Amino acid sequence: MDDYQIDETVDITDVVCPVTFVKAKVALEELSEGQILAIRLNDGEPVQNVPRSMKEEGHKVLKLIDNTDSTYTLIVRKAGE
């Protein structure tokens, strides 16, 4: 069992890079430090770029879940400002 509770979810499967990261970042900015965001994203560029970009921004990638339908769910904990 994972030791986190998801505070918010955003689905970015309807957009393409680089808008995927922008939408994910905006959703994360609305959360408080330490809160958890679940990001549903497509396979390919989004799943390669969004987790890396989140780490570069200083956030903690907790998990990447393969939904087995060509999408993934990325679980991210917001870092402090």
MOPAC internal coordinates of N, CA, C and O (Angstrom, degrees):
PM7 1SCF
backbone

  N    0.0000 0     0.00 0     0.00 0    0    0    0
  C    1.4612 1     0.00 0     0.00 0    1    0    0
  C    1.5304 1   109.45 1     0.00 0    2    1    0
  O    1.2310 1   120.76 1   -46.84 1    3    2    1
  N    1.3041 1   116.15 1   133.16 1    3    2    1
  C    1.4557 1   120.30 1   179.99 1    5    3    2
  C    1.5198 1   110.02 1   -77.37 1    6    5    3
  O    1.2310 1   120.64 1   -32.01 1    7    6    5
  N    1.3352 1   116.38 1   147.99 1    7    6    5
  C    1.4618 1   120.78 1  -175.55 1    9    7    6
  C    1.5221 1   112.14 1  -101.82 1   10    9    7
  O    1.2310 1   120.93 1  -127.47 1   11   10    9
  N    1.3198 1   115.83 1    52.53 1   11   10    9
  C    1.4619 1   120.73 1   176.52 1   13   11   10
  C    1.5179 1   109.36 1  -150.08 1   14   13   11
  O    1.2310 1   121.79 1   -23.35 1   15   14   13
  N    1.3213 1   114.18 1   156.65 1   15   14   13
  C    1.4584 1   120.88 1   176.98 1   17   15   14
  C    1.5159 1   107.54 1  -121.37 1   18   17   15
  O    1.2310 1   120.31 1   -49.42 1   19   18   17
  N    1.3141 1   117.01 1   130.58 1   19   18   17
  C    1.4613 1   121.34 1  -178.19 1   21   19   18
  C    1.5254 1   109.44 1   -76.00 1   22   21   19
  O    1.2310 1   121.18 1   -53.34 1   23   22   21
  N    1.3402 1   115.35 1   126.66 1   23   22   21
  C    1.4637 1   121.25 1  -178.83 1   25   23   22
  C    1.5211 1   112.51 1   -91.33 1   26   25   23
  O    1.2310 1   120.34 1   149.47 1   27   26   25
  N    1.3304 1   116.95 1   -30.53 1   27   26   25
  C    1.4666 1   120.88 1  -176.96 1   29   27   26
  C    1.5274 1   108.51 1  -153.60 1   30   29   27
  O    1.2310 1   121.17 1   -26.53 1   31   30   29
  N    1.3240 1   115.36 1   153.47 1   31   30   29
  C    1.4660 1   121.22 1   178.73 1   33   31   30
  C    1.5183 1   108.80 1  -130.84 1   34   33   31
  O    1.2310 1   121.08 1   -39.41 1   35   34   33
  N    1.3361 1   115.54 1   140.59 1   35   34   33
  C    1.4598 1   120.55 1   175.84 1   37   35   34
  C    1.5356 1   107.55 1  -133.38 1   38   37   35
  O    1.2310 1   121.12 1   -42.63 1   39   38   37
  N    1.3274 1   115.46 1   137.37 1   39   38   37
  C    1.4665 1   121.96 1   179.08 1   41   39   38
  C    1.5233 1   107.87 1  -107.51 1   42   41   39
  O    1.2310 1   120.62 1   -65.88 1   43   42   41
  N    1.3316 1   116.43 1   114.12 1   43   42   41
  C    1.4682 1   120.28 1  -179.62 1   45   43   42
  C    1.5287 1   111.02 1  -113.96 1   46   45   43
  O    1.2310 1   120.67 1  -154.39 1   47   46   45
  N    1.3300 1   116.33 1    25.61 1   47   46   45
  C    1.4607 1   120.18 1  -179.87 1   49   47   46
  C    1.5277 1   112.02 1   -73.33 1   50   49   47
  O    1.2310 1   120.13 1   168.35 1   51   50   49
  N    1.3293 1   117.35 1   -11.65 1   51   50   49
  C    1.4620 1   120.84 1  -177.77 1   53   51   50
  C    1.5240 1   113.26 1   -95.30 1   54   53   51
  O    1.2310 1   119.97 1  -175.39 1   55   54   53
  N    1.3370 1   117.67 1     4.61 1   55   54   53
  C    1.4645 1   120.69 1  -179.82 1   57   55   54
  C    1.5248 1   110.19 1  -127.36 1   58   57   55
  O    1.2310 1   120.68 1   -15.17 1   59   58   57
  N    1.3373 1   116.31 1   164.83 1   59   58   57
  C    1.4648 1   121.30 1  -179.12 1   61   59   58
  C    1.5240 1   110.22 1  -116.78 1   62   61   59
  O    1.2310 1   120.79 1   -18.28 1   63   62   61
  N    1.3159 1   116.10 1   161.72 1   63   62   61
  C    1.4726 1   121.66 1   177.98 1   65   63   62
  C    1.5180 1   109.57 1   -60.79 1   66   65   63
  O    1.2310 1   118.84 1   -36.68 1   67   66   65
  N    1.3192 1   119.82 1   143.32 1   67   66   65
  C    1.4606 1   128.42 1     2.70 1   69   67   66
  C    1.5277 1   113.76 1   -89.13 1   70   69   67
  O    1.2310 1   119.70 1  -175.35 1   71   70   69
  N    1.3199 1   118.18 1     4.65 1   71   70   69
  C    1.4592 1   120.53 1  -178.60 1   73   71   70
  C    1.5286 1   111.26 1   -64.71 1   74   73   71
  O    1.2310 1   120.11 1   153.26 1   75   74   73
  N    1.3293 1   117.40 1   -26.74 1   75   74   73
  C    1.4615 1   120.54 1   179.27 1   77   75   74
  C    1.5257 1   110.78 1   -56.52 1   78   77   75
  O    1.2310 1   120.22 1   131.18 1   79   78   77
  N    1.3275 1   117.19 1   -48.82 1   79   78   77
  C    1.4664 1   120.22 1  -178.99 1   81   79   78
  C    1.5211 1   110.74 1   -67.27 1   82   81   79
  O    1.2310 1   120.25 1   141.00 1   83   82   81
  N    1.3132 1   117.13 1   -39.00 1   83   82   81
  C    1.4666 1   120.72 1  -179.59 1   85   83   82
  C    1.5251 1   109.85 1   -60.38 1   86   85   83
  O    1.2310 1   120.10 1   132.66 1   87   86   85
  N    1.3334 1   117.41 1   -47.34 1   87   86   85
  C    1.4690 1   120.71 1   180.00 1   89   87   86
  C    1.5213 1   111.34 1   -64.09 1   90   89   87
  O    1.2310 1   120.30 1   139.93 1   91   90   89
  N    1.3287 1   117.03 1   -40.07 1   91   90   89
  C    1.4671 1   121.10 1   178.85 1   93   91   90
  C    1.5262 1   110.15 1   -65.75 1   94   93   91
  O    1.2310 1   120.46 1   138.33 1   95   94   93
  N    1.3286 1   116.73 1   -41.67 1   95   94   93
  C    1.4668 1   120.89 1  -179.18 1   97   95   94
  C    1.5264 1   110.80 1   -65.30 1   98   97   95
  O    1.2310 1   120.04 1   137.93 1   99   98   97
  N    1.3229 1   117.52 1   -42.07 1   99   98   97
  C    1.4660 1   121.54 1   178.93 1  101   99   98
  C    1.5357 1   109.86 1   -62.05 1  102  101   99
  O    1.2310 1   120.37 1   136.83 1  103  102  101
  N    1.3098 1   116.89 1   -43.17 1  103  102  101
  C    1.4693 1   120.23 1   179.05 1  105  103  102
  C    1.5238 1   110.65 1   -63.17 1  106  105  103
  O    1.2310 1   120.32 1   140.50 1  107  106  105
  N    1.3308 1   117.00 1   -39.50 1  107  106  105
  C    1.4616 1   121.05 1   179.93 1  109  107  106
  C    1.5195 1   111.33 1   -68.71 1  110  109  107
  O    1.2310 1   120.22 1   144.42 1  111  110  109
  N    1.3380 1   117.18 1   -35.58 1  111  110  109
  C    1.4604 1   121.15 1   179.84 1  113  111  110
  C    1.5254 1   112.38 1   -63.19 1  114  113  111
  O    1.2310 1   120.28 1   155.50 1  115  114  113
  N    1.3264 1   117.08 1   -24.50 1  115  114  113
  C    1.4569 1   121.14 1  -179.99 1  117  115  114
  C    1.5271 1   112.72 1   -77.98 1  118  117  115
  O    1.2310 1   120.34 1   169.10 1  119  118  117
  N    1.3288 1   116.96 1   -10.90 1  119  118  117
  C    1.4547 1   121.66 1  -179.63 1  121  119  118
  C    1.5207 1   111.22 1   -93.67 1  122  121  119
  O    1.2310 1   121.08 1   -17.30 1  123  122  121
  N    1.3207 1   115.53 1   162.70 1  123  122  121
  C    1.4592 1   121.47 1   175.40 1  125  123  122
  C    1.5254 1   109.09 1   -88.09 1  126  125  123
  O    1.2310 1   121.26 1   -19.12 1  127  126  125
  N    1.3174 1   115.19 1   160.88 1  127  126  125
  C    1.4633 1   121.13 1   177.71 1  129  127  126
  C    1.5263 1   109.99 1   -53.59 1  130  129  127
  O    1.2310 1   121.11 1   -46.63 1  131  130  129
  N    1.3331 1   115.49 1   133.37 1  131  130  129
  C    1.4538 1   121.30 1   177.85 1  133  131  130
  C    1.5139 1   115.08 1    88.57 1  134  133  131
  O    1.2310 1   119.86 1   169.25 1  135  134  133
  N    1.3320 1   117.86 1   -10.75 1  135  134  133
  C    1.4591 1   119.65 1   178.71 1  137  135  134
  C    1.5250 1   109.94 1   -75.87 1  138  137  135
  O    1.2310 1   121.21 1   -18.63 1  139  138  137
  N    1.3273 1   115.28 1   161.37 1  139  138  137
  C    1.4620 1   122.41 1  -173.45 1  141  139  138
  C    1.5277 1   110.38 1  -111.71 1  142  141  139
  O    1.2310 1   121.33 1   -48.00 1  143  142  141
  N    1.3299 1   115.05 1   132.00 1  143  142  141
  C    1.4661 1   122.19 1   176.77 1  145  143  142
  C    1.5182 1   109.25 1  -116.17 1  146  145  143
  O    1.2310 1   120.87 1   -47.13 1  147  146  145
  N    1.3246 1   115.94 1   132.87 1  147  146  145
  C    1.4651 1   122.07 1   172.51 1  149  147  146
  C    1.5224 1   107.14 1  -102.35 1  150  149  147
  O    1.2310 1   120.57 1   -54.75 1  151  150  149
  N    1.3231 1   116.52 1   125.25 1  151  150  149
  C    1.4623 1   121.93 1  -177.64 1  153  151  150
  C    1.5227 1   108.32 1  -117.32 1  154  153  151
  O    1.2310 1   120.77 1   -62.09 1  155  154  153
  N    1.3276 1   116.12 1   117.91 1  155  154  153
  C    1.4712 1   120.10 1   176.63 1  157  155  154
  C    1.5233 1   107.37 1   -90.80 1  158  157  155
  O    1.2310 1   120.45 1   -55.60 1  159  158  157
  N    1.3375 1   116.74 1   124.40 1  159  158  157
  C    1.4537 1   120.71 1  -176.52 1  161  159  158
  C    1.5153 1   110.95 1  -140.45 1  162  161  159
  O    1.2310 1   121.33 1   -18.33 1  163  162  161
  N    1.3112 1   115.05 1   161.67 1  163  162  161
  C    1.4618 1   121.96 1  -178.87 1  165  163  162
  C    1.5254 1   111.39 1   -79.86 1  166  165  163
  O    1.2310 1   122.01 1   -20.16 1  167  166  165
  N    1.3269 1   113.75 1   159.84 1  167  166  165
  C    1.4565 1   121.51 1   172.46 1  169  167  166
  C    1.5325 1   108.12 1   -67.94 1  170  169  167
  O    1.2310 1   120.29 1   -15.81 1  171  170  169
  N    1.3148 1   117.04 1   164.19 1  171  170  169
  C    1.4682 1   121.30 1   178.71 1  173  171  170
  C    1.5123 1   111.86 1    94.30 1  174  173  171
  O    1.2310 1   120.66 1    41.61 1  175  174  173
  N    1.3270 1   116.35 1  -138.39 1  175  174  173
  C    1.4619 1   120.87 1  -177.19 1  177  175  174
  C    1.5338 1   113.85 1   -54.56 1  178  177  175
  O    1.2310 1   119.06 1   133.46 1  179  178  177
  N    1.3368 1   119.41 1   -46.54 1  179  178  177
  C    1.4649 1   118.21 1  -178.75 1  181  179  178
  C    1.5300 1   113.44 1   -57.75 1  182  181  179
  O    1.2310 1   120.17 1   134.92 1  183  182  181
  N    1.3236 1   117.27 1   -45.08 1  183  182  181
  C    1.4601 1   119.47 1  -177.05 1  185  183  182
  C    1.5338 1   111.45 1   -71.92 1  186  185  183
  O    1.2310 1   120.19 1   159.20 1  187  186  185
  N    1.3182 1   117.24 1   -20.80 1  187  186  185
  C    1.4601 1   120.83 1   175.83 1  189  187  186
  C    1.5255 1   110.89 1   -83.26 1  190  189  187
  O    1.2310 1   120.20 1   139.26 1  191  190  189
  N    1.3208 1   117.22 1   -40.74 1  191  190  189
  C    1.4633 1   121.47 1  -170.94 1  193  191  190
  C    1.5293 1   115.46 1   -90.71 1  194  193  191
  O    1.2310 1   119.78 1   139.32 1  195  194  193
  N    1.3205 1   118.02 1   -40.68 1  195  194  193
  C    1.4663 1   119.75 1  -174.34 1  197  195  194
  C    1.5331 1   112.16 1   -64.14 1  198  197  195
  O    1.2310 1   118.94 1   131.83 1  199  198  197
  N    1.3427 1   119.63 1   -48.17 1  199  198  197
  C    1.4753 1   117.68 1   178.14 1  201  199  198
  C    1.5284 1   112.82 1   -59.36 1  202  201  199
  O    1.2310 1   120.18 1   138.21 1  203  202  201
  N    1.3190 1   117.27 1   -41.79 1  203  202  201
  C    1.4674 1   121.13 1   178.98 1  205  203  202
  C    1.5276 1   110.64 1   -62.57 1  206  205  203
  O    1.2310 1   120.41 1   136.07 1  207  206  205
  N    1.3128 1   116.81 1   -43.93 1  207  206  205
  C    1.4666 1   120.95 1   179.99 1  209  207  206
  C    1.5225 1   111.37 1   -65.17 1  210  209  207
  O    1.2310 1   120.00 1   142.24 1  211  210  209
  N    1.3246 1   117.60 1   -37.76 1  211  210  209
  C    1.4683 1   120.78 1   177.88 1  213  211  210
  C    1.5337 1   110.18 1   -62.47 1  214  213  211
  O    1.2310 1   120.74 1   136.67 1  215  214  213
  N    1.3288 1   116.18 1   -43.33 1  215  214  213
  C    1.4681 1   120.31 1   178.36 1  217  215  214
  C    1.5231 1   110.49 1   -63.52 1  218  217  215
  O    1.2310 1   120.47 1   137.69 1  219  218  217
  N    1.3357 1   116.70 1   -42.31 1  219  218  217
  C    1.4673 1   120.86 1   179.40 1  221  219  218
  C    1.5268 1   111.47 1   -62.18 1  222  221  219
  O    1.2310 1   120.26 1   149.72 1  223  222  221
  N    1.3248 1   117.11 1   -30.28 1  223  222  221
  C    1.4699 1   122.15 1   178.01 1  225  223  222
  C    1.5311 1   111.16 1   -78.14 1  226  225  223
  O    1.2310 1   120.51 1   172.49 1  227  226  225
  N    1.3344 1   116.63 1    -7.51 1  227  226  225
  C    1.4558 1   121.07 1   177.84 1  229  227  226
  C    1.5182 1   115.12 1    96.86 1  230  229  227
  O    1.2310 1   120.11 1  -176.01 1  231  230  229
  N    1.3291 1   117.40 1     3.99 1  231  230  229
  C    1.4587 1   120.79 1   179.95 1  233  231  230
  C    1.5236 1   110.10 1   -83.71 1  234  233  231
  O    1.2310 1   120.57 1   -19.18 1  235  234  233
  N    1.3154 1   116.52 1   160.82 1  235  234  233
  C    1.4580 1   122.37 1  -176.67 1  237  235  234
  C    1.5251 1   110.14 1  -100.28 1  238  237  235
  O    1.2310 1   120.31 1   -64.92 1  239  238  237
  N    1.3257 1   117.02 1   115.08 1  239  238  237
  C    1.4608 1   121.33 1   174.72 1  241  239  238
  C    1.5230 1   107.00 1   -81.12 1  242  241  239
  O    1.2310 1   120.77 1   -64.92 1  243  242  241
  N    1.3181 1   116.13 1   115.08 1  243  242  241
  C    1.4613 1   121.32 1  -176.86 1  245  243  242
  C    1.5202 1   112.67 1   -87.57 1  246  245  243
  O    1.2310 1   121.05 1   142.15 1  247  246  245
  N    1.3325 1   115.59 1   -37.85 1  247  246  245
  C    1.4573 1   118.68 1  -174.81 1  249  247  246
  C    1.5260 1   110.41 1  -164.45 1  250  249  247
  O    1.2310 1   121.02 1   -30.75 1  251  250  249
  N    1.3301 1   115.65 1   149.25 1  251  250  249
  C    1.4611 1   122.20 1   172.27 1  253  251  250
  C    1.5198 1   106.08 1  -125.31 1  254  253  251
  O    1.2310 1   120.88 1   -63.93 1  255  254  253
  N    1.3172 1   115.93 1   116.07 1  255  254  253
  C    1.4637 1   121.85 1  -174.48 1  257  255  254
  C    1.5240 1   109.80 1  -106.94 1  258  257  255
  O    1.2310 1   120.51 1   -52.93 1  259  258  257
  N    1.3284 1   116.63 1   127.07 1  259  258  257
  C    1.4611 1   122.27 1   175.18 1  261  259  258
  C    1.5255 1   107.51 1   -82.44 1  262  261  259
  O    1.2310 1   120.44 1   -64.59 1  263  262  261
  N    1.3197 1   116.77 1   115.41 1  263  262  261
  C    1.4621 1   121.46 1  -178.59 1  265  263  262
  C    1.5272 1   113.26 1   -81.34 1  266  265  263
  O    1.2310 1   120.42 1   179.12 1  267  266  265
  N    1.3271 1   116.81 1    -0.88 1  267  266  265
  C    1.4753 1   125.04 1   179.57 1  269  267  266
  C    1.5318 1   114.21 1    60.17 1  270  269  267
  O    1.2310 1   120.37 1  -157.93 1  271  270  269
  N    1.3420 1   116.91 1    22.07 1  271  270  269
  C    1.4647 1   120.80 1   175.93 1  273  271  270
  C    1.5320 1   109.90 1  -132.11 1  274  273  271
  O    1.2310 1   121.07 1  -148.92 1  275  274  273
  N    1.3323 1   115.55 1    31.08 1  275  274  273
  C    1.4690 1   123.38 1  -177.34 1  277  275  274
  C    1.5241 1   112.43 1    70.31 1  278  277  275
  O    1.2310 1   120.25 1  -163.99 1  279  278  277
  N    1.3395 1   117.12 1    16.01 1  279  278  277
  C    1.4597 1   121.26 1   172.79 1  281  279  278
  C    1.5256 1   108.52 1  -125.85 1  282  281  279
  O    1.2310 1   121.54 1   -17.70 1  283  282  281
  N    1.3205 1   114.65 1   162.30 1  283  282  281
  C    1.4562 1   122.21 1   178.03 1  285  283  282
  C    1.5187 1   108.37 1  -131.39 1  286  285  283
  O    1.2310 1   120.70 1   -21.40 1  287  286  285
  N    1.3209 1   116.26 1   158.60 1  287  286  285
  C    1.4493 1   121.82 1   171.70 1  289  287  286
  C    1.5183 1   107.46 1  -118.59 1  290  289  287
  O    1.2310 1   121.29 1   -60.81 1  291  290  289
  N    1.3199 1   115.13 1   119.19 1  291  290  289
  C    1.4510 1   122.52 1   179.81 1  293  291  290
  C    1.5254 1   107.89 1   -99.59 1  294  293  291
  O    1.2310 1   120.46 1   -53.21 1  295  294  293
  N    1.3311 1   116.72 1   126.79 1  295  294  293
  C    1.4520 1   122.03 1  -179.62 1  297  295  294
  C    1.5365 1   107.85 1  -106.12 1  298  297  295
  O    1.2310 1   120.54 1   -60.15 1  299  298  297
  N    1.3435 1   116.58 1   119.85 1  299  298  297
  C    1.4642 1   121.95 1  -173.62 1  301  299  298
  C    1.5422 1   110.45 1  -127.98 1  302  301  299
  O    1.2310 1   120.86 1   -45.08 1  303  302  301
  N    1.3458 1   115.97 1   134.92 1  303  302  301
  C    1.4711 1   120.84 1   173.72 1  305  303  302
  C    1.5198 1   107.63 1   -99.28 1  306  305  303
  O    1.2310 1   121.00 1   -52.21 1  307  306  305
  N    1.3420 1   115.70 1   127.79 1  307  306  305
  C    1.4641 1   120.55 1  -178.77 1  309  307  306
  C    1.5226 1   110.83 1   -68.97 1  310  309  307
  O    1.2310 1   121.17 1   -47.92 1  311  310  309
  N    1.3186 1   115.38 1   132.08 1  311  310  309
  C    1.4542 1   121.64 1   177.75 1  313  311  310
  C    1.5310 1   110.20 1   -82.68 1  314  313  311
  O    1.2310 1   120.85 1   -14.38 1  315  314  313
  N    1.3094 1   115.99 1   165.62 1  315  314  313
  C    1.4585 1   121.18 1   176.82 1  317  315  314
  C    1.5072 1   111.40 1   -69.14 1  318  317  315
  O    1.2310 1   121.27 1   -22.79 1  319  318  317
  N    1.3028 1   115.17 1   157.21 1  319  318  317
  C    1.4771 1   121.15 1  -178.81 1  321  319  318
  C    1.5122 1   111.14 1   -73.80 1  322  321  319
  O    1.2310 1   120.10 1   180.00 1  323  322  321

